[in-house]
């Protein structure tokens, strides 16, 4: 998932994925961005700014604000797969616990934590199945819209089912 070579400074604004057509910052660029922020701001300020920009690109359903271009109530515009499949990004988060909290926030973080752990175990075991990570990355991209859609469908079905049981609907 390589992207364009961006010049990243403490004054940069992240380039979000206005999916599916645009290029955007990848895992390495988000790491560079935190480093650049650290040259201008205190660690606390840099962590806050980085987290704010990250969460702006995470959907509202996923626990973010959904304010960034390409993000919204259901769609994400940051590379969520970084937290599960990019070893450098995972090591970066391990060194920055404040950022880790932001990256694993919300419902999508609850799903990504076990996936990240499984990815680490597989990698530690000597990359037992090399293509699994690529398949999981593709699955992660699909899950970012599939899970909220499935939840909405489940709620609608539950409303109809219990509505009929309570004789609210006559069908």
C-alpha positions as YAML, in Angstrom:
chain: A
units: angstrom
residues:
- id: 1
  name: UNK
  ca: [0.00, 0.00, 0.00]
- id: 2
  name: UNK
  ca: [2.75, 2.43, -0.95]
- id: 3
  name: UNK
  ca: [1.72, 6.00, -1.50]
- id: 4
  name: UNK
  ca: [3.22, 9.10, -3.03]
- id: 5
  name: UNK
  ca: [6.32, 10.55, -1.40]
- id: 6
  name: UNK
  ca: [4.99, 13.35, 0.76]
- id: 7
  name: UNK
  ca: [7.01, 16.08, 2.44]
- id: 8
  name: UNK
  ca: [5.91, 15.93, 6.04]
- id: 9
  name: UNK
  ca: [6.50, 18.71, 8.56]
- id: 10
  name: UNK
  ca: [4.99, 19.69, 11.89]
- id: 11
  name: UNK
  ca: [2.71, 22.04, 9.93]
- id: 12
  name: UNK
  ca: [1.50, 19.35, 7.51]
- id: 13
  name: UNK
  ca: [-2.13, 18.40, 7.24]
- id: 14
  name: UNK
  ca: [-2.58, 14.65, 6.82]
- id: 15
  name: UNK
  ca: [-3.58, 13.41, 3.40]
- id: 16
  name: UNK
  ca: [-6.64, 11.26, 3.99]
- id: 17
  name: UNK
  ca: [-8.02, 8.54, 1.75]
- id: 18
  name: UNK
  ca: [-10.98, 9.91, -0.17]
- id: 19
  name: UNK
  ca: [-11.61, 6.31, -1.14]
- id: 20
  name: UNK
  ca: [-11.40, 4.47, -3.34]
- id: 21
  name: UNK
  ca: [-9.68, 6.72, -5.85]
- id: 22
  name: UNK
  ca: [-7.16, 8.83, -4.03]
- id: 23
  name: UNK
  ca: [-3.71, 8.20, -2.64]
- id: 24
  name: UNK
  ca: [-3.17, 9.02, 1.00]
- id: 25
  name: UNK
  ca: [-0.67, 8.81, 3.80]
- id: 26
  name: UNK
  ca: [0.34, 5.26, 4.60]
- id: 27
  name: UNK
  ca: [1.60, 3.83, 7.89]
- id: 28
  name: UNK
  ca: [5.15, 5.18, 7.50]
- id: 29
  name: UNK
  ca: [3.92, 8.70, 6.80]
- id: 30
  name: UNK
  ca: [1.78, 8.74, 9.94]
- id: 31
  name: UNK
  ca: [4.90, 7.73, 11.88]
- id: 32
  name: UNK
  ca: [6.93, 10.51, 10.21]
- id: 33
  name: UNK
  ca: [4.15, 12.97, 11.04]
- id: 34
  name: UNK
  ca: [4.38, 12.23, 14.78]
- id: 35
  name: UNK
  ca: [8.13, 12.66, 14.62]
- id: 36
  name: UNK
  ca: [7.72, 16.00, 12.85]
- id: 37
  name: UNK
  ca: [5.14, 17.16, 15.39]
- id: 38
  name: UNK
  ca: [7.66, 16.32, 18.13]
- id: 39
  name: UNK
  ca: [10.13, 18.84, 16.71]
- id: 40
  name: UNK
  ca: [7.71, 21.74, 17.17]
- id: 41
  name: UNK
  ca: [5.53, 20.74, 20.13]
- id: 42
  name: UNK
  ca: [5.90, 19.09, 23.53]
- id: 43
  name: UNK
  ca: [5.28, 15.34, 23.62]
- id: 44
  name: UNK
  ca: [1.82, 15.87, 25.10]
- id: 45
  name: UNK
  ca: [0.89, 18.44, 22.45]
- id: 46
  name: UNK
  ca: [2.31, 16.31, 19.64]
- id: 47
  name: UNK
  ca: [0.42, 13.24, 20.87]
- id: 48
  name: UNK
  ca: [-2.80, 15.26, 21.15]
- id: 49
  name: UNK
  ca: [-2.48, 16.72, 17.63]
- id: 50
  name: UNK
  ca: [-1.54, 13.40, 16.06]
- id: 51
  name: UNK
  ca: [-4.43, 11.64, 17.81]
- id: 52
  name: UNK
  ca: [-6.86, 14.38, 16.78]
- id: 53
  name: UNK
  ca: [-5.85, 14.10, 13.13]
- id: 54
  name: UNK
  ca: [-6.03, 10.29, 13.27]
- id: 55
  name: UNK
  ca: [-9.47, 10.25, 14.90]
- id: 56
  name: UNK
  ca: [-10.76, 12.82, 12.41]
- id: 57
  name: UNK
  ca: [-10.15, 10.13, 9.77]
- id: 58
  name: UNK
  ca: [-11.88, 7.35, 11.71]
- id: 59
  name: UNK
  ca: [-15.61, 6.91, 11.20]
- id: 60
  name: UNK
  ca: [-18.08, 7.86, 13.92]
- id: 61
  name: UNK
  ca: [-19.17, 4.20, 14.10]
- id: 62
  name: UNK
  ca: [-15.49, 3.24, 14.44]
- id: 63
  name: UNK
  ca: [-14.99, 5.55, 17.43]
- id: 64
  name: UNK
  ca: [-13.60, 8.61, 15.65]
- id: 65
  name: UNK
  ca: [-15.04, 11.98, 14.71]
- id: 66
  name: UNK
  ca: [-15.46, 11.26, 10.99]
- id: 67
  name: UNK
  ca: [-14.54, 14.88, 10.17]
- id: 68
  name: UNK
  ca: [-11.74, 14.32, 7.65]
- id: 69
  name: UNK
  ca: [-12.22, 14.17, 3.91]
- id: 70
  name: UNK
  ca: [-13.28, 10.64, 2.96]
- id: 71
  name: UNK
  ca: [-14.43, 9.87, 6.47]
- id: 72
  name: UNK
  ca: [-17.93, 10.01, 7.84]
- id: 73
  name: UNK
  ca: [-20.40, 8.11, 9.91]
- id: 74
  name: UNK
  ca: [-19.38, 4.72, 8.49]
- id: 75
  name: UNK
  ca: [-16.33, 5.31, 6.27]
- id: 76
  name: UNK
  ca: [-12.72, 5.70, 7.41]
- id: 77
  name: UNK
  ca: [-10.02, 7.69, 5.64]
- id: 78
  name: UNK
  ca: [-6.95, 6.63, 7.66]
- id: 79
  name: UNK
  ca: [-5.09, 3.36, 7.06]
- id: 80
  name: UNK
  ca: [-6.68, 1.29, 9.83]
- id: 81
  name: UNK
  ca: [-4.87, -1.80, 8.56]
- id: 82
  name: UNK
  ca: [-1.62, -0.28, 9.93]
- id: 83
  name: UNK
  ca: [-2.58, -1.17, 13.48]
- id: 84
  name: UNK
  ca: [-3.05, -4.83, 12.64]
- id: 85
  name: UNK
  ca: [-0.64, -5.70, 9.86]
- id: 86
  name: UNK
  ca: [2.25, -3.20, 9.74]
- id: 87
  name: UNK
  ca: [4.99, -4.30, 12.16]
- id: 88
  name: UNK
  ca: [6.72, -0.90, 12.13]
- id: 89
  name: UNK
  ca: [3.46, 0.87, 12.95]
- id: 90
  name: UNK
  ca: [2.67, -1.61, 15.73]
- id: 91
  name: UNK
  ca: [6.15, -1.05, 17.22]
- id: 92
  name: UNK
  ca: [5.59, 2.72, 16.92]
- id: 93
  name: UNK
  ca: [2.32, 2.37, 18.86]
- id: 94
  name: UNK
  ca: [4.03, 0.24, 21.51]
- id: 95
  name: UNK
  ca: [6.50, 3.12, 22.03]
- id: 96
  name: UNK
  ca: [3.67, 5.69, 22.12]
- id: 97
  name: UNK
  ca: [0.92, 4.45, 24.44]
- id: 98
  name: UNK
  ca: [-1.11, 7.68, 24.15]
- id: 99
  name: UNK
  ca: [-1.32, 7.19, 20.40]
- id: 100
  name: UNK
  ca: [-2.12, 3.51, 20.81]
- id: 101
  name: UNK
  ca: [-5.20, 4.43, 22.81]
- id: 102
  name: UNK
  ca: [-6.39, 6.72, 20.00]
- id: 103
  name: UNK
  ca: [-5.64, 4.21, 17.26]
- id: 104
  name: UNK
  ca: [-7.47, 1.39, 19.04]
- id: 105
  name: UNK
  ca: [-10.43, 3.49, 20.14]
- id: 106
  name: UNK
  ca: [-14.04, 2.61, 19.48]
- id: 107
  name: UNK
  ca: [-15.71, -0.46, 18.06]
- id: 108
  name: UNK
  ca: [-13.24, -0.92, 15.21]
- id: 109
  name: UNK
  ca: [-10.39, -0.95, 17.73]
- id: 110
  name: UNK
  ca: [-12.05, -3.75, 19.65]
- id: 111
  name: UNK
  ca: [-12.07, -5.80, 16.46]
- id: 112
  name: UNK
  ca: [-8.53, -4.83, 15.42]
- id: 113
  name: UNK
  ca: [-6.83, -5.70, 18.72]
- id: 114
  name: UNK
  ca: [-7.36, -9.46, 18.39]
- id: 115
  name: UNK
  ca: [-6.46, -9.32, 14.68]
- id: 116
  name: UNK
  ca: [-3.26, -7.47, 15.58]
- id: 117
  name: UNK
  ca: [-2.38, -10.08, 18.22]
- id: 118
  name: UNK
  ca: [-3.00, -12.94, 15.77]
- id: 119
  name: UNK
  ca: [-0.83, -11.16, 13.19]
- id: 120
  name: UNK
  ca: [1.98, -10.82, 15.73]
- id: 121
  name: UNK
  ca: [1.75, -14.49, 16.74]
- id: 122
  name: UNK
  ca: [1.83, -15.63, 13.11]
- id: 123
  name: UNK
  ca: [4.78, -13.35, 12.38]
- id: 124
  name: UNK
  ca: [6.62, -14.57, 15.50]
- id: 125
  name: UNK
  ca: [6.07, -18.15, 14.41]
- id: 126
  name: UNK
  ca: [8.02, -17.51, 11.24]
- id: 127
  name: UNK
  ca: [5.32, -16.25, 8.85]
- id: 128
  name: UNK
  ca: [3.60, -19.60, 8.67]
- id: 129
  name: UNK
  ca: [1.27, -18.48, 5.93]
- id: 130
  name: UNK
  ca: [2.75, -15.58, 3.96]
- id: 131
  name: UNK
  ca: [-0.33, -14.74, 1.95]
- id: 132
  name: UNK
  ca: [-2.59, -14.64, 4.99]
- id: 133
  name: UNK
  ca: [-1.53, -11.11, 5.86]
- id: 134
  name: UNK
  ca: [-2.41, -9.82, 2.40]
- id: 135
  name: UNK
  ca: [-5.73, -11.61, 2.54]
- id: 136
  name: UNK
  ca: [-6.40, -10.24, 6.00]
- id: 137
  name: UNK
  ca: [-5.50, -6.75, 4.81]
- id: 138
  name: UNK
  ca: [-8.06, -7.09, 2.04]
- id: 139
  name: UNK
  ca: [-10.54, -8.45, 4.56]
- id: 140
  name: UNK
  ca: [-9.85, -5.47, 6.84]
- id: 141
  name: UNK
  ca: [-10.70, -3.07, 4.02]
- id: 142
  name: UNK
  ca: [-13.96, -4.95, 3.47]
- id: 143
  name: UNK
  ca: [-14.76, -5.17, 7.18]
- id: 144
  name: UNK
  ca: [-14.62, -1.40, 7.62]
- id: 145
  name: UNK
  ca: [-17.93, -1.11, 5.76]
- id: 146
  name: UNK
  ca: [-19.27, -4.64, 6.20]
- id: 147
  name: UNK
  ca: [-19.42, -4.67, 10.01]
- id: 148
  name: UNK
  ca: [-21.42, -1.42, 10.36]
- id: 149
  name: UNK
  ca: [-23.75, -2.59, 7.58]
- id: 150
  name: UNK
  ca: [-24.26, -5.95, 9.28]
- id: 151
  name: UNK
  ca: [-24.98, -4.20, 12.59]
- id: 152
  name: UNK
  ca: [-27.60, -1.98, 10.95]
- id: 153
  name: UNK
  ca: [-29.25, -4.99, 9.29]
- id: 154
  name: UNK
  ca: [-29.25, -6.89, 12.59]
- id: 155
  name: UNK
  ca: [-30.93, -3.95, 14.35]
- id: 156
  name: UNK
  ca: [-33.59, -3.67, 11.64]
- id: 157
  name: UNK
  ca: [-34.29, -7.42, 11.82]
- id: 158
  name: UNK
  ca: [-34.50, -7.26, 15.63]
- id: 159
  name: UNK
  ca: [-36.92, -4.31, 15.47]
- id: 160
  name: UNK
  ca: [-39.15, -6.14, 12.99]
- id: 161
  name: UNK
  ca: [-38.99, -9.43, 14.95]
- id: 162
  name: UNK
  ca: [-39.76, -7.91, 18.33]
- id: 163
  name: UNK
  ca: [-42.27, -5.53, 16.78]
- id: 164
  name: UNK
  ca: [-44.21, -8.50, 15.44]
- id: 165
  name: UNK
  ca: [-43.94, -10.28, 18.80]
- id: 166
  name: UNK
  ca: [-45.35, -7.20, 20.51]
- id: 167
  name: UNK
  ca: [-48.04, -6.94, 17.79]
- id: 168
  name: UNK
  ca: [-46.80, -3.49, 16.73]
- id: 169
  name: UNK
  ca: [-46.59, -4.58, 13.10]
- id: 170
  name: UNK
  ca: [-49.53, -6.28, 11.41]
- id: 171
  name: UNK
  ca: [-47.86, -8.39, 8.73]
...
